[in-house]
Amino acid sequence: MPDSVAGMKVYGLDLSYFTGKFEAFIRYREIPHQRIELSASSMRHVARKTGLAQMPAVELPDGRWMSDSTPMIEWLDAAWPGPAVIPADPLQRFFSQLLEDYADEWLWRPALHYRWSYQPDARLMSHRIAAEMLHDVPGPLWMRRAAIYRRQLRKYVHGDGITAATRAHVESIYLRNLRWLDAIFATRPFLLGARPTLADFGFFASMFRHFGLDPTPARIMRDAAPNVYEWLARMWNAKASRVDGDVLPAGTIPHDWHPILIDAGRCYLPYLNANARAWREGQKTFDVEIEGCRYHLPVHRYRVWCLERLQALYRATPEAGALLDDTGCLAALRETASPASGFDPERRAPFFEAGRVWA
Ligand SMILES: N[C@@H](CCC(=O)N[C@@H](CS)C(=O)NCC(=O)O)C(=O)O
C-alpha cells in the first residue's frame, strides 16, 4: 500500500482552507509527496479527473485521483504506516469526527466573511489569487483581480447569508471558537493530548489559512488567543515520528470540548437539518434561525452528505449517546430520517467518479 501512495501529487493553493488542512496532515504523517500549485487550467484538469472542481486533489502514482480532504485523510491514515490521527478508541473517534465536521463546515462562513468583507483582507487575497492561481488567465492583473473579488463576494458573502443583520452572529462563531480553543491549548499541546488527532486538522483548516493569515482575523487571534497562534505553528511543524506522548486515556472526552459540542448541537446540527429538509423539498435556498438570528442560505448538497455521514457514524457508535444527549446533539442528530443526499451513492469517496462535476 505505501508504494501506491509515496510520491503522490497534491494539487492545491498556498492560501486555501482545505489544502492547508490536508497539507498539515500529510506533513505530520510524513507521506512523501509533491506539492503542485494550481492554475486556472490545472484546476479544470482536476475537475475533469475527480468530478469535483475543488482543492485539494491528489493524483496517486498509480494514476488514481482522489478528492475531499475528509475521506482522503481517512483513506491515507489507514494506508500509511505509523500512528494514525483518527483515534482507535470508538468514543474518541466519533467525537473527533464530529468536531472535524463542525470545524470544516461551520467555520467556513466566518472564514470567508473575514477574507472577503474586510477591505485590507480582500485587497490582499484578490491580488494573490489573481497573480498566483489566475496567472494563466488572459487580461491585465487588475481585471483578474476585480473579477475574482466580485465572484468571491457574490458567492461566499452575499450568496452565503452574510448581511448587516447576520454579520455580528457570523463573527461570533469565530470569536467563541477562539476562546474555547485558547483555553484548551493553554493546558495541552493538541485537542486530545500530546498528539494531533483528526479534530486538530479540522480546526486547522480555517485557523491556519484564513484566521491566522488574513490581516483582520489574524490580529484578533494574536491579541485574544496567543495559545491558538502558537498551536498553528506547532501543528505545521508536527511530525508523527517525533511527537512524544499520547492522547488522553481511551474513553475520555475532555470536559473543555463540551462548549464546542454544545455549539454543534445548538447551531451547526440544526443548520444541517434545515439544509437537508430544503434539499429534500427540492429548494435552492432556505431560511433558518440560529440563536435568534435569521439566515437566508443556499442549499448545500455536500452538507446533506455530512449529516448522513454523522448519522451513520453515530449508529456505529451507540456508546456516544450519553454525551451527545448531555450536550444537546442527540435529538438534532436524529431529527432528519434518511437525508438522501445522493452525493456518493456507490460509496467511492475519496475516489469520486470522474467527469461529473458537482462544484
Ligand atoms: N469538502 C472539501 C471542500 C474543498 C473546498 O471547498 N475547497 C475550496 C478551497 S479551500 C475550493 O476548492 N473552492 C473552489 C471554489 O471556490 O470554487 C474538502 O474537504 O476538501
The ligand as an SDF file (V2000), in Angstrom:
LIG
                    3D

 20 19  0  0  0  0  0  0  0  0999 V2000
  -15.1110   19.1440    1.2670 N   0  0  0  0  0  0  0  0  0  0  0  0
  -13.9800   19.5620    0.5060 C   0  0  0  0  0  0  0  0  0  0  0  0
  -14.0550   21.0540    0.2630 C   0  0  0  0  0  0  0  0  0  0  0  0
  -12.9690   21.5750   -0.6350 C   0  0  0  0  0  0  0  0  0  0  0  0
  -13.1590   23.0440   -0.9650 C   0  0  0  0  0  0  0  0  0  0  0  0
  -14.2580   23.5940   -0.8700 O   0  0  0  0  0  0  0  0  0  0  0  0
  -12.0720   23.6940   -1.3390 N   0  0  0  0  0  0  0  0  0  0  0  0
  -12.1590   25.0930   -1.7390 C   0  0  0  0  0  0  0  0  0  0  0  0
  -10.8680   25.8180   -1.4500 C   0  0  0  0  0  0  0  0  0  0  0  0
  -10.4090   25.7430    0.2470 S   0  0  0  0  0  0  0  0  0  0  0  0
  -12.3600   25.1660   -3.2260 C   0  0  0  0  0  0  0  0  0  0  0  0
  -11.8000   24.3690   -3.9560 O   0  0  0  0  0  0  0  0  0  0  0  0
  -13.1590   26.1040   -3.6970 N   0  0  0  0  0  0  0  0  0  0  0  0
  -13.4120   26.2410   -5.0930 C   0  0  0  0  0  0  0  0  0  0  0  0
  -14.2060   27.4820   -5.3810 C   0  0  0  0  0  0  0  0  0  0  0  0
  -14.1590   28.4330   -4.6100 O   0  0  0  0  0  0  0  0  0  0  0  0
  -14.8410   27.4860   -6.4200 O   0  0  0  0  0  0  0  0  0  0  0  0
  -12.6990   19.1520    1.2240 C   0  0  0  0  0  0  0  0  0  0  0  0
  -12.7500   18.8980    2.4240 O   0  0  0  0  0  0  0  0  0  0  0  0
  -11.6590   19.0150    0.5640 O   0  0  0  0  0  0  0  0  0  0  0  0
  1  2  1  0
  2  3  1  0
  2 18  1  0
  3  4  1  0
  4  5  1  0
  5  6  2  0
  5  7  1  0
  7  8  1  0
  8  9  1  0
  8 11  1  0
  9 10  1  0
 11 12  2  0
 11 13  1  0
 13 14  1  0
 14 15  1  0
 15 16  2  0
 15 17  1  0
 18 19  2  0
 18 20  1  0
M  END
$$$$
